[in-house]
C-alpha cells in the first residue's frame, strides 16, 4: 500500500502543479478569474487543486489507505474515501516541496552557470582589448579607434 500511496501522490502532485502553474491551463485559470475570485483561486493554487485531483483519483485507483471503523456502509465508504484523499493530498504536498526545492536548485545552478559564462566572456573581451592596445592595432570589435 505504501508504494501505491506514493505513486498516486506523485500523480496528484504532477497534475495539480500542471493545472495550477503551467501555461497549458492558463486560459482556464483566467476564465475562472485567476487568483482574484474564489473559484479561480481553487484552480490557481497547487495545494487546492491537489484535493480535487485526489478526490477523483482515490476511487479510480482504489487507493483507500485509511480504514474507518464507522457503523453504516455509506458513512464508512465516504469517510474512507475522504480521509484517504486527504492523506494522498498531504503526501503530495511534501512531494511538491521536494519538487520545488529541486527545481529551484536547478534554476539556481543554471543562473550561476550563466553568470560564470558572462564573467568569462567579459574577461576574454577585456583581454582582447588589452592585447589590441598593446599591439597598437585598431579594435577588432568594430568600435571606433579612440587612441591618440
Phi, psi and omega per residue, in radians:
X1 nan -0.561 -3.139
X2 -0.993 -0.837 -3.100
X3 -1.174 -0.587 3.114
X4 -1.184 -0.777 3.090
X5 -1.067 -0.781 3.139
X6 -1.095 -0.782 -3.103
X7 -1.187 -0.726 3.108
X8 -1.169 -0.646 3.091
X9 -1.103 -0.680 3.075
X10 -1.095 -0.731 3.109
X11 -1.129 -0.768 3.117
X12 -1.053 -0.789 3.134
X13 -1.060 -0.816 -3.118
X14 -1.125 -0.805 -3.138
X15 -1.154 -0.739 -3.117
X16 -1.163 -0.648 3.075
X17 -1.116 -0.783 -3.127
X18 -1.061 -0.796 -3.119
X19 -1.161 -0.746 -3.014
X20 -1.495 -0.372 -2.999
X21 -2.180 -0.484 -2.998
X22 -1.479 2.720 -3.123
X23 -1.043 -0.515 -3.112
X24 -0.929 -0.672 -3.100
X25 -1.808 0.154 3.126
X26 -1.013 -0.732 3.105
X27 -1.058 -0.683 3.098
X28 -1.110 -0.801 -3.140
X29 -1.087 -0.734 3.107
X30 -1.116 -0.761 -3.118
X31 -1.084 -0.530 3.138
X32 -1.596 0.116 3.042
X33 1.698 0.136 3.139
X34 1.021 -2.573 -3.133
X35 -1.390 -0.036 -3.078
X36 -1.435 -0.341 -3.139
X37 -2.057 2.808 -3.120
X38 -1.060 -0.876 -3.118
X39 -1.166 -0.704 3.104
X40 -1.097 -0.656 3.111
X41 -1.130 -0.635 -3.123
X42 -1.129 -0.381 3.079
X43 -1.882 0.061 3.105
X44 -1.857 -0.141 -3.105
X45 -1.902 2.014 -3.103
X46 -1.001 -0.647 3.126
X47 -1.150 -0.729 3.125
X48 -1.122 -0.807 -3.128
X49 -1.090 -0.606 -3.103
X50 -1.088 -0.526 3.065
X51 -1.085 -0.848 -3.090
X52 -1.145 -0.697 3.123
X53 -1.147 -0.742 3.117
X54 -1.134 -0.713 3.112
X55 -1.023 -0.562 3.117
X56 -1.434 -0.763 -3.023
X57 -1.342 -0.511 -3.121
X58 -1.020 -0.912 3.117
X59 -1.222 -0.541 3.135
X60 -1.165 -0.587 -3.110
X61 -1.742 -0.176 -3.109
X62 1.210 0.514 -3.113
X63 -1.574 1.273 3.107
X64 -1.674 1.607 -3.024
X65 -1.566 -0.178 -3.107
X66 -2.053 2.069 3.058
X67 -1.530 2.519 -3.113
X68 -2.156 2.382 -3.111
X69 -1.772 0.442 -3.128
X70 -1.265 2.614 3.079
X71 -1.446 2.510 3.128
X72 1.645 2.092 -3.033
X73 -1.088 -0.802 -3.114
X74 -1.087 -0.742 3.137
X75 -1.139 -0.746 3.138
X76 -1.066 -0.778 -3.128
X77 -1.138 -0.781 -3.117
X78 -1.128 -0.778 3.130
X79 -1.127 -0.715 3.122
X80 -1.084 -0.781 3.107
X81 -1.098 -0.852 -3.090
X82 -1.111 -0.873 -3.098
X83 -1.177 -0.642 3.069
X84 -1.145 -0.674 3.103
X85 -1.131 -0.716 3.114
X86 -1.143 -0.698 3.085
X87 -1.060 -0.831 3.116
X88 -1.029 -0.727 3.127
X89 -1.109 -0.732 3.138
X90 -1.136 -0.755 3.103
X91 -1.124 -0.719 3.109
X92 -1.081 -0.614 3.118
X93 -1.117 -0.744 3.086
X94 -1.135 -0.698 3.106
X95 -1.137 -0.638 3.125
X96 -1.110 -0.727 3.106
X97 -1.049 -0.783 3.108
X98 -1.098 -0.745 3.126
X99 -1.068 -0.825 -3.136
X100 -1.131 -0.641 3.109
X101 -1.105 -0.833 3.135
X102 -1.131 -0.756 -3.132
X103 -1.103 -0.772 3.126
X104 -1.185 -0.673 3.114
X105 -1.083 -0.753 3.113
X106 -1.151 -0.651 3.071
X107 -1.100 -0.693 3.105
X108 -1.125 -0.746 3.115
X109 -1.078 -0.757 3.118
X110 -1.101 -0.727 3.119
X111 -1.126 -0.727 3.114
X112 -1.133 -0.700 3.124
X113 -1.112 -0.746 3.111
X114 -1.081 -0.712 3.120
X115 -1.094 -0.771 3.125
X116 -1.091 -0.746 3.131
X117 -1.107 -0.711 3.119
X118 -1.144 -0.720 3.120
X119 -1.142 -0.722 3.119
X120 -1.077 -0.758 3.127
X121 -1.135 -0.677 3.115
X122 -1.136 -0.694 3.108
X123 -1.135 -0.753 3.111
X124 -1.057 -0.770 -3.131
X125 -1.129 -0.706 3.128
X126 -1.134 -0.714 3.105
X127 -1.117 -0.698 3.134
X128 -1.125 -0.720 3.104
X129 -1.120 -0.736 3.129
X130 -1.113 -0.738 -3.137
X131 -1.199 -0.610 3.070
X132 -1.140 -0.740 3.130
X133 -1.126 -0.701 -3.127
X134 -1.196 -0.602 -3.130
X135 -1.400 -0.285 3.107
X136 1.436 0.139 3.138
X137 -1.556 2.894 3.111
X138 -1.210 2.740 3.122
X139 -1.062 2.474 -3.107
X140 -1.530 -0.174 -3.066
X141 -1.529 0.080 3.085
X142 1.560 -0.030 3.133
X143 -1.345 2.718 -3.103
X144 -1.118 2.586 3.125
X145 -1.359 1.995 -3.091
X146 -1.815 0.184 3.134
X147 -1.312 2.621 3.141
X148 -1.867 nan nan
